Amino acid sequence: MKCSFFAGKTIIHKIMMKSDMSYCRKTAVEQVISDFLFHCQYEKNLNEKTIYAYRSDLYMFKRYIHELYPSVVFEQVSKDMLKTYLQHISTYKPKTVKRKLASLKALFNYYDFEHDDFLNPFRKLRIRFKEPYVLPTVMTCNEVKEILKYLYKLRADNPDTGDYAYKAQTRDIAVVELLFATGIRVSELCELSCDAVDLKQATIKVFGKGSKERVIQICSVEVLKILRQYQRLFAPSECFFINRLGNRLSSQSVRLLIKRCREETGIGKKITPHTFRHTFATLLLEEDVDIKYIQNLLGHSSITTTQIYTHVNMNKQKKILSSKHPRKKMEMEE
C-alpha cells in the first residue's frame, strides 16, 4: 500500500512538471470558469438554465481537480488529469456524463479561442461516448382525456368560485390544457409573460432554447375558454401563470401537479410535463401532419431531434404495415 501511494504521488508530480514546462501563463481554474460564465451570460446571451448547468458542472470539476492537485492552474490541466476526472464521473447516468463532458469541453474551447498559445488537452483526447437510445414515453388520447376529466371533475365538486381551491383547480386545468394544446416545454410555460399571451388573437409567443422566438396558435375553443377563466380569477400582471403569492409558477409545481394526476387516474406509466410534449408531436404525426411543421411548433433547431417521434409512432406504423406491406398482394395456394 505504501509503495502504491508513493507511485501515485510520483505520477501526479510528473504530470505537474510536464504541464508546467509546456506553458508559462498561470491562471486560476476558478478565474477561467468565472470568465467563461460571464462570456456565456453577457456575450452569448445563453438562458439561465444553461448557465446554471455550466456553473454546476464546472465547479464540480474545479473541486475534484483541486483535491488531487491543490496547486494546479488552468494551463497545467492535462489529458491525463481529464481522463482521471472522466473515470470519476463515469458512475453517473450516461446523459449526465455526456452533459458534464460537454460543459468541460466548452470551457476549454473557450480558453483555446481566447489564447492562441494555449495547448488544449481536449485536442489529444479521443472520447467515444454512446448514450443509450431510449424512446420517449407518450400517452394515448384516452389517457390525456382521463387526466382532463379528473381535473374538471375536481373543480366541479367545488363550485365556490371565491374559494382559492377553485381558483387553483382552474389554473391546473389551464396548465394541462396548454401543455397538450401547444407542446411547449414546462420551462417555456412557466416563463410565459402576460404580454406573450394574446387571447384575442388566440396566440402565445414562446421563447425557447437559445432565446429563439416562435408563435403558436391556440385553436381549441375549450382551451381558450379555460385560459380566460384563469385570467379573470388570478388577474396576473407580469408572469402569466402565478401561485397564491403572486409569484411565477415554478416548474416543480407543474411536475407535482402531473404526478398527482397520474396517481389519481391510475395511469400505469411515468408521466411528466414533457410527456405532453412527446404526446403532442406523436399524435400530430399520426394525423399525417408534415414533420417540418411539427419541428417548427416544437422549436427544434434540427429536424433530427423531431424525427425521434417517427420511431415512437406505433399506431401509424401498424396502419402502414397492415395496409401497404407487399405481403398482402401475395396469394399462397394451400
N, C-alpha and C positions, 0 to 999 in steps of 0.2 A: 504493500500500500504506500509506503514511504517513497519507494523508487518511482511509482506511478505518479505521485504528487509532484515530485521534482521534475519528472519528464514533462508533465503538463505545463509547469511553470517555464521550462526551457522553451517549449513550443510557442507559448504566448510571448516570451521575450524575443524570440526570433522574428515572429510576426511583427511585433512593435518596431524592432530595429530595421527590418526590411522596409516597412511603411515610412519610417522616419527618414531614411536615407533617400527615398524617392520623391520627397516633397518638402518644400520649405515653408509654405503658408500654414498657419496653425489656427484653425477656427473651432471654437467650442461647438459640440454637436447641438446643444440647445440653441445656440445662436443661429445656426443654419436652419433648424426647424422653425424657429420664430420668423426668420426672413422668408422662408418658403410659405408659411401660413399667411403672412402679410401679402405676399405675391398672389396667393390663391384668392384672398378676400377682396383686395383692392385693385389688382391688375387683371386677374382673370374673371373676377366677379362671380365666383362659384357660390352656390347656395349654402346655407348654414349647416344643413345635414351632411354635405360632402366635407366641409371644413371640420366639422365635429369628428367625423370618421378619420380624417387625416391626422388630426391632433391626437386622438386616442391611440391610433396605430403607431405613430412616430414617437410619442413619448414612452410607449411601451418598449420600443426598440432602444431608446436612449437609456432607460432604466436597466435593461438587460445588459447592454454593451458596457455600461459603466460599472456594473457588478463584476464583470470579468476583467475589464481593462479600465481601471479607475482614472488613469491619466490620459486616455486616448482622446485625440482631437479628430475632427471630421475627416481631414485629409489622410489620416492614418487607418481609417476603416478599410480593411482589405477583403478580398474574395473569401479567404478562409474564415474571417470573422462573420461574414454574411452567411456562409454555409452553416456555421455553428448556430446562428440565430434561427435559420430556417429549420434546423433539426429541433430546436427548442419549441417552435410554434407548430410543428407537424402534428401535435396531438389535437389541435383544434379541428373543427369541421372543415372539409375541403373548401367550401365557399368562403369561410372566414380567412383561411390561409391565403387564398387567392387575393382577397381584398387587402390584407396586410402586406403582401408581397408587392401589389400594385402601388400601394401608398409609399412604400420604401423606394421603389424604382422611380416613382415620380419625384421624390426628394432628390435622389442622386442625379437624375436627368436635369433637374432644375439647376443644381450646382454646377453640373458639367457645362450647361449652356452659359452660365454666368462667368465661368473661369476656363479659358481655353487651355491652360496648362494643367488642369485637373485630370488625374488618371481615374476614370470612373470604373470601380471594381465590377459593376454590373455588365460591362462590356466583355469581361472574361468569364462571366457566369452563365452557363447554359442550363436553364431550368425548363423542363418539360412537365408542365403541370396540367393534368387532365381532371377536370371536375366531373363527377358522375352526372349523367344525363337523367334528370328527373322531370317527368311531365307534370304540369300544374294541375291542381285539383279544380274541378269545375262542378257546378250544381246543375241539376235539371230544372226545367221550368216549374215543375211541381214543387221542388224543394224551395225555390225562391218564393213561390206562391204561399207555401206553408209559413214561411218566416213573416211575410207581409200580413197574412191572415192573423197570425199570433199578435202582431203589434197593433193592428187595427182593432182587434177584439179587446185587447188590454185597455185601449183608450175608451172604447165603447162602454166598458164596465165601470168607468169613472167619468161620468158626464159633466162633472163640475168644472166648467171652463176657467173658473177663478182659482182653482187649486193648482199648485205648482206641478203636482204629479201629472195632471192633464197636459200642461204645457210641455213638460219633459217628454211625455209619450208622443206628442205631436212632433217635437224635434227629432226624436228617434226614428219615427216613420219617415220624416223628410230626409234624414241622413241616408237611410237604407234605400229609399226610392231613388235618390240622386246617384248613389253609388251604382245601382243597377241600370239606371236610365242613361248614364254617360260613360261609365267605365273609368272614371277618374281615380287616381291614386288617393289613398287616405290622407296623405300629406297635402295633396292639392285641395282636397275637400276642406280640411281644417284651416288652410291658409286663404280660402276664398274671402275676398273683401266684399263689402256691400256694393261697392262700385262695379264689381265684376259680375254681379248677378242682376240681370235685366229681365224681370218677369213680364214686362210689357212686350218686349221683343222675343221673349222665351229663349234667352241665350245665357250662357255663363262663359266668362273669359278666364281661362286657366293658364297659370304659369308653371310649366313643368320643369323637368330636369334641364339644367343649363339655362334657366330663365327663358326657355322657349315658350312663346305665347301661342295658344290656339283657342278658337271659339267653338263651343259645342251647342248645338240646338237642342232644346227640350221639346219634344214633340208629343209627349203624353199629357192629356188634359188632367188626368188624376195626379200626376207628379206636380204640375203647375199649381193645382188646387191646394195640395198639402204644403207646398213651399209658401204660398200666400198666407195660409193659415198660420204657419210657423212665424212668418214675418210680422203678422199682426199681433201675435201673442208675446213675442220677445222684443220686437222693435229694435233690432241691432243697429248700431250706428257705424262701426268700423269693420270688425270681423263679422261675417255673415252668421256663422254657427258659433253660438256662445253658451257658456254654462250659467249656473244660477247666480254667480257673482258678476256676470257680465264680461268675463274673460273669454278668450278664444277657446273653443272646444278642443281638447287635446286628442292626439292620435290614439293614446292609450284608452281614453274614454270610449272611443268608437270601437276599439278592439274588444273591450269588455262587453259592450252592447252586443256585438256579433256573437261573442262566446255565449252570452246568456240566451240569445235567440236559438243558437244551435242546441243548447241543453234543454230548453223548454219545448222545442219542436221534435226532439229526438232524432235529428238527422245524424246518421252514423258515419260522419266523415269530418275531418278537421276543416273548419271554415274560418277564414279571416276576412277583413275588409278587402284584401287583394283578390280573394276568391270571386268577388262580384266582378272585378275587372276581367279575370280569366273567363268567367261565365258570359259576360257581355260580348267579348270577342268571339268565343266559340259558337254561341247561338247565332250571331250575325253571319258567321261563315256557313252555318247550316242553312241559312236563308239565302245562300248564294250571293252575299254581298262581296264585292271585289276587295281583295286583301289590301290593296293600296288605300282604299277608303278607311278600312279598319286601322291601318297604320297611322293615318292622319288623326283619326279620332282618339287613338291611344297616346299619340305624341311620341311614337317611336322614331328615332333618328335613322334607324336602319330597318329595312323590311325583314332582314334575317331574324330580328327579335320577334316580329309579328308572326313569322312562319311557324313558330312552335305550336300555334293553335291549329295548324293543319294536321299535326300529329295527334292532337287531343280529340279532334272531331270524329268520334266513333260512329255517330248516327249517320253522318254524311258518308263515311267510309262504307258502312253497311249498305246504304242506299245505292252507292255506285257499284259495289261488287255484286249486289243481288240483281241489278238491272243491266249493267254494262259488261260484265265479265264474259269473255268469248265462250266459256264453257256452256253457257245457256244455249248456244247455237249448235252444240254437238249432240246429235241424237244417237244413242247407242242401241244396237239391236240386242235383245235378250235371247 
